[in-house]
Amino acid sequence: MMDADLTSVGTLGLLAVLVGREIMRMTRESEIHQNIRELHQWHAKTDQDGVPVWYMRHGFEEAIVRLADNIEKQTELLRILHEDHRDLRAEFRHGVTIGREDAG
């Protein structure tokens, strides 16, 4: 009688473990499927031109590169202008003005 009770307890325990594992597997699969559905929804979003927002247009990439190049050029020009301005202020402080140097 005791062996039968242990066997039924063991069987019920094993059944509980198997059912628990199956519930966990189904829950994980459900979460994975939900994540996949969300990825598909995000991936399907498009801009006003119908281009998926996940993709960067080649023209946009080129525009960014050109913009970066122009910023570098403008920064260099600004540096040169700043140096010229600094030199002119120094000359002005020392009394050197345009036209006076040639008359000297």
Helices and strands as residue ranges (DSSP letters): H 2-44, H 58-93, H 100-103
